[in-house]
Structure formats: structure tokens, C-alpha cells
Amino acid sequence: MRWLGSLLLAIGVAFLGISLVTFSVPYSYTYSFSNTLTVDVPSFVQLSELKVYINSTNVTGYVEVIEPDGLSHVSELPVVLYLHPGNWTLKLLYERYVTERFEVVNYTVSTNCTNVTTQKVIKVPEVVNSTKAVINATAELRVLQAYAVGNPEAFKALGFALTLLGVLTYAAGYLKGKR
């Protein structure tokens, strides 16, 4: 009976150890989206990084990030997000860019004999806020650390249960042998 307790204890400790092991994963994936992007981070991923940016240099984009627990916040692009397991949603909200428009202005020049009014064409910078993003955003997902097993919580629970059962079985066998 003690051998069974020892075996269960060893398997339980092994399961607990495996559930705590993490390793670095060289995995990355690139998404391109124009409206909404949903990223499902599996439970065996401990830490991942998501870089979101717009390729255009004269446009500033804004994205709403909805976390798995329902909290949301708005971030200016480019942004780096560190994701934990769950279902993340990114929505492009609007974009802002600077454009130039031409305007004709009248100005008066005073001379010694008279005032002369002339017209001049000038460039006027104008900030445009678009209510809907027109351009695409790019998101690069990199998995930084992952667990060695697919469901670490289940392995922890099973390891704890087997360890406890092994200790109890070993103790019962030990007490039975003492009689």
C-alpha cells in the first residue's frame, strides 16, 4: 500500500512541476485590419505582446481596446499591449491627419504715395478628424512565454489532488504496517 502512495505522490509532484514550467516561444503573427480585430489568447500562453500601428506617416489613428473582462480604453497608435489569456477586441475608432488648404487673403501695403491692396494665396494647415478610420492598421502578435502544458490550471489541480491522495495512501499503508 505504501508503494501506491509513493507512486501517487511522485506523479502528483510531477504534475505540479509541469504545470509551473514556462518557456520562451519564438512565435509571431501579423494581422491587418480596417475595422475590428478579435485576438483569442489561449490559456497556455502566459504573456504575449501585441504591437498595433498604422503604416501611414501623416495619420494618427486611435483604437479602442476591449479586454477579456469587459474593460475598455482608447489608445493612440502606435501602441504596445501586453495580453493575458482571453478574448481581446480592437476597434479602429477614428483617425486624425493634417492637410493643407489654400486660401486667398487680401492684404494692404502702404507705400509713400498710396495704399495698395493685393491678394496672396497662402497655405493653411488644417487638422481633419475622421469619424471612421479609412486606412488599415497592422497588429503584430508575439508570444513571449507559454506553459509547457495546454491547461496549466487543470494540471495544478490534478497534481495537488494526486499529491494529497498519495500522502494519505502512504500514511494509511504505514499505519497498517505498524499493527
C-alpha positions in Angstrom: 0.0 0.0 0.0 2.9 2.3 0.7 4.3 1.8 -2.8 1.0 3.0 -4.3 1.1 6.1 -2.0 4.7 6.8 -3.2 3.7 6.4 -6.8 0.7 8.7 -6.5 2.9 11.3 -4.6 5.5 11.2 -7.3 3.0 11.6 -10.1 1.3 14.4 -8.2 4.6 16.3 -7.7 5.5 15.8 -11.3 2.1 17.2 -12.5 2.6 20.2 -10.2 6.1 20.8 -11.5 5.0 20.5 -15.2 2.1 23.0 -14.6 4.6 25.6 -13.4 7.2 25.3 -16.2 7.2 28.1 -18.8 9.4 28.6 -21.8 10.1 31.2 -24.4 8.3 30.8 -27.7 9.5 32.3 -30.9 6.0 32.7 -32.4 4.7 35.8 -34.1 1.8 36.5 -36.4 0.8 39.6 -38.3 -2.8 40.8 -38.8 -4.1 43.6 -41.0 -7.5 45.0 -40.2 -9.6 48.0 -41.1 -12.4 47.9 -38.6 -12.4 45.3 -35.8 -9.8 42.6 -34.8 -10.5 39.9 -32.3 -7.5 38.1 -30.8 -8.1 35.0 -28.7 -5.1 34.3 -26.5 -5.2 30.6 -25.3 -4.9 29.7 -21.6 -1.5 28.1 -22.0 0.0 31.5 -23.1 1.4 33.2 -20.1 2.5 36.5 -21.7 2.1 37.9 -25.2 2.8 41.3 -26.8 0.6 43.0 -29.4 2.0 45.9 -31.4 -0.6 47.9 -33.3 0.4 50.6 -35.7 -0.5 52.4 -38.9 1.9 52.4 -41.9 1.0 55.9 -43.0 3.3 58.6 -41.6 0.9 61.5 -41.7 -2.0 59.9 -40.0 -2.6 59.4 -36.3 -5.1 56.6 -35.5 -7.0 55.8 -32.3 -8.0 52.3 -31.3 -10.4 51.1 -28.6 -9.0 48.1 -26.7 -11.6 45.8 -25.1 -10.1 43.4 -22.5 -11.5 39.9 -21.8 -13.1 41.2 -18.6 -15.0 43.9 -20.5 -12.9 46.9 -19.5 -12.0 49.2 -22.4 -9.7 52.1 -23.1 -8.8 54.2 -26.1 -5.1 54.3 -27.2 -3.3 56.4 -29.8 -1.4 54.4 -32.4 1.3 53.1 -32.3 0.7 51.2 -29.1 2.1 48.0 -27.5 -0.2 45.9 -25.4 0.8 43.0 -23.1 -2.0 40.4 -23.4 -3.0 37.8 -20.9 -5.3 34.8 -21.8 -8.7 35.7 -23.0 -10.6 37.2 -25.9 -9.3 40.7 -26.8 -11.1 43.1 -29.3 -9.6 46.0 -31.1 -11.7 48.6 -32.9 -10.4 51.4 -35.0 -12.3 54.4 -33.9 -11.1 57.4 -35.9 -8.0 59.0 -37.4 -6.5 62.4 -37.4 -4.4 63.9 -40.1 -3.1 67.3 -41.1 -3.9 68.5 -44.6 -3.2 71.8 -46.3 -5.8 74.0 -48.0 -5.2 77.1 -50.0 -6.7 80.4 -49.0 -6.8 83.7 -50.8 -6.2 86.7 -48.4 -6.2 90.4 -49.1 -3.6 92.5 -47.6 -2.8 96.2 -47.8 0.7 97.5 -48.5 1.4 101.2 -47.5 3.7 103.0 -49.9 4.8 106.6 -49.9 2.1 107.8 -52.2 -0.8 105.4 -51.6 -2.1 102.2 -50.1 -2.1 99.2 -52.4 -4.4 96.2 -51.8 -3.2 92.9 -53.2 -4.2 89.3 -52.9 -2.0 86.5 -51.9 -2.6 82.7 -51.9 -1.3 81.1 -48.7 -1.3 77.5 -47.4 -3.3 76.9 -44.3 -2.7 73.7 -42.3 -5.9 72.1 -41.2 -6.4 69.2 -38.8 -9.0 66.7 -40.0 -10.7 64.3 -37.6 -12.3 61.4 -39.5 -15.1 59.7 -37.6 -14.4 56.4 -39.3 -10.9 55.1 -39.9 -10.2 54.8 -43.6 -6.8 53.2 -43.6 -5.7 49.7 -42.4 -3.9 49.1 -39.2 -1.4 46.3 -38.6 -1.1 44.2 -35.5 1.9 42.0 -34.7 1.3 39.4 -32.1 4.3 37.9 -30.4 4.0 35.1 -27.8 6.7 35.8 -25.2 6.1 33.0 -22.7 3.9 29.9 -22.7 3.2 27.0 -20.3 4.5 23.5 -21.1 1.0 22.0 -20.9 -2.2 23.1 -22.6 -4.2 23.7 -19.4 -1.9 24.5 -16.5 -4.8 25.1 -14.0 -6.1 21.5 -14.6 -2.6 20.1 -14.2 -2.2 22.1 -10.9 -5.5 20.8 -9.5 -4.8 17.2 -10.6 -1.2 17.4 -9.2 -2.4 18.7 -5.9 -5.1 16.1 -5.7 -2.7 13.2 -6.5 -0.1 14.5 -4.1 -2.7 14.7 -1.3 -4.1 11.2 -2.2 -0.5 9.8 -2.3 0.3 11.2 1.2 -2.9 9.8 2.6 -2.4 6.4 0.9 1.2 6.2 2.1 0.2 7.2 5.7 -2.6 4.6 5.7 -0.2 1.9 4.5 2.4 3.0 7.1 -0.2 2.8 9.9 -1.5 -0.6 8.7 2.1 -2.0 8.7 2.7 -0.8 12.3 -0.1 -3.0 13.7 
